[in-house]
Amino acid sequence: MGRPDDARPDPRIIDFGTGPIRVLERFARIDEWRRLAKANPSLFDGAVKREIIARMQRNGIIDPLSGQRIRGAEIIVVGEAYHNTITAGDLIARNRATLLLLDRLCPGSKARGNFRLYAAEGITGFARRLRESFPLFIGSEYASTEEKRKAIYPVPHQDLCALTFGDAVFDAVVTQDVLEHVPTIETALREIARVLVPGGWSINAHPFLCMNETSLRQAKLVEGEIVHLSEPVYHGDPMSPDGVLVFELPAWDILERARSAGFSRAEMWFILDERRGVLADTGGLFLSALHR
């Protein structure tokens, strides 16, 4: 008798020819992703990705919020960490991927005046665009001192592990490169689930060890003190020139942890969209999509 995997259709073969390429695939398990990756080795080919970038800069891309075309000459690409670049206006690749998934999973987001959206950022260009587009949008920053809280006013301070919002108040919650910096991901996930309405979605862009079953813990809090489990890693932070510490790099086990935290459904979405300027070092971006 064959394994259940044998009954699954063959993975999609992606045409990396003349473009434009668009891939939106969702996965519940690592083996599903591995099958797609094995069938499409060009996802990891730097020359293929550079050609996609060249086409973007030749043909332009579409802004997912306004629907307007952005000329190729206005697209800035620095280095090959494409998820954090392909800058056009105030948005980078992971911002646009998040907006594409928000539009797909949350039909209510199209009625922007009534859609209650929270993002764990409030002073970035992405937050500014969300504030302009969604009248009920709330964005916050983590400001650890009173001095920092005064500096970002009127943007509020929020700790993702101890949100001050009531229960079931948001239709969607968005985080961008935040979950890897919280001391305990499970606590943050429980708080996000708590503030979402039933049926709401949390869409999260974060580093993702797509070939690993188990997340990589790099630091932890013990009685209020940080204990480093490996060489400290810091990422850029709009709130601090010193950057922000990475506590954990998520892998596939984040999906089961999300279900244990109160989400009814948890998936990883893989998005590569040439027309909308979405690309990453694995070809597309991985985002976790968690359904309350």
Rosetta blueprint (number, residue, H / E / L):
1 M L
2 G L
3 R L
4 P H
5 D H
6 D H
7 A H
8 R L
9 P L
10 D L
11 P L
12 R L
13 I L
14 I L
15 D L
16 F L
17 G L
18 T L
19 G L
20 P L
21 I L
22 R E
23 V E
24 L E
25 E E
26 R E
27 F E
28 A L
29 R L
30 I H
31 D H
32 E H
33 W H
34 R H
35 R H
36 L H
37 A H
38 K H
39 A H
40 N L
41 P H
42 S H
43 L H
44 F H
45 D L
46 G H
47 A H
48 V H
49 K H
50 R H
51 E H
52 I H
53 I H
54 A H
55 R H
56 M H
57 Q H
58 R H
59 N H
60 G L
61 I E
62 I E
63 D L
64 P L
65 L L
66 S L
67 G L
68 Q L
69 R E
70 I E
71 R L
72 G H
73 A H
74 E H
75 I L
76 I E
77 V L
78 V L
79 G L
80 E L
81 A L
82 Y H
83 H H
84 N H
85 T L
86 I L
87 T E
88 A E
89 G L
90 D L
91 L E
92 I L
93 A H
94 R H
95 N H
96 R H
97 A H
98 T H
99 L H
100 L H
101 L H
102 L H
103 D H
104 R H
105 L H
106 C L
107 P H
108 G H
109 S H
110 K H
111 A L
112 R H
113 G H
114 N H
115 F L
116 R L
117 L E
118 Y E
119 A E
120 A L
121 E L
122 G L
123 I L
124 T L
125 G H
126 F H
127 A H
128 R H
129 R H
130 L H
131 R H
132 E H
133 S H
134 F L
135 P L
136 L L
137 F L
138 I E
139 G E
140 S L
141 E E
142 Y L
143 A L
144 S L
145 T L
146 E H
147 E H
148 K H
149 R H
150 K H
151 A H
152 I H
153 Y L
154 P L
155 V L
156 P L
157 H E
158 Q L
159 D L
160 L L
161 C L
162 A L
163 L L
164 T L
165 F L
166 G L
167 D L
168 A L
169 V L
170 F E
171 D E
172 A E
173 V E
174 V E
175 T E
176 Q E
177 D L
178 V L
179 L H
180 E H
181 H H
182 V L
183 P L
184 T L
185 I H
186 E H
187 T H
188 A H
189 L H
190 R H
191 E H
192 I H
193 A H
194 R H
195 V H
196 L E
197 V E
198 P E
199 G E
200 G E
201 W E
202 S E
203 I E
204 N E
205 A E
206 H L
207 P L
208 F L
209 L L
210 C L
211 M L
212 N L
213 E L
214 T L
215 S L
216 L E
217 R E
218 Q L
219 A E
220 K E
221 L E
222 V E
223 E L
224 G L
225 E E
226 I E
227 V E
228 H E
229 L L
230 S L
231 E L
232 P L
233 V L
234 Y E
235 H E
236 G E
237 D E
238 P L
239 M L
240 S E
241 P E
242 D E
243 G E
244 V E
245 L E
246 V L
247 F L
248 E E
249 L E
250 P L
251 A L
252 W L
253 D L
254 I H
255 L H
256 E H
257 R H
258 A H
259 R H
260 S H
261 A L
262 G L
263 F L
264 S L
265 R E
266 A E
267 E E
268 M E
269 W E
270 F E
271 I E
272 L E
273 D E
274 E L
275 R L
276 R L
277 G L
278 V E
279 L L
280 A E
281 D L
282 T L
283 G E
284 G L
285 L E
286 F E
287 L E
288 S E
289 A E
290 L E
291 H E
292 R L
